[in-house]
Amino acid sequence: MQRNNTQVQTIQRLSTQGQIRPEQNTQELNAKREHKEEQSAEVQITTENNTQGLNEIRQNIKVNTDKQNASTKF
């Protein structure tokens, strides 16, 4: 993101006055970003586990249905 001269001057003035701390803000943003990435990875793992579990359930249902169909043919 490109900042214009007025924005840069405002940031410098606020930083000098101690009203903002760019380094601390950057650290906080990085920490939040890392946390979101960790959460995203956890969601991905949970989704994969749920998908695997659902596939196993689907397979069990198919096996049981096939058994039931086979037993009703006689």
Residue pairs with C-beta under 8 A, 6 or more apart in sequence:
3 11
11 20
11 22
14 20
15 21
15 22
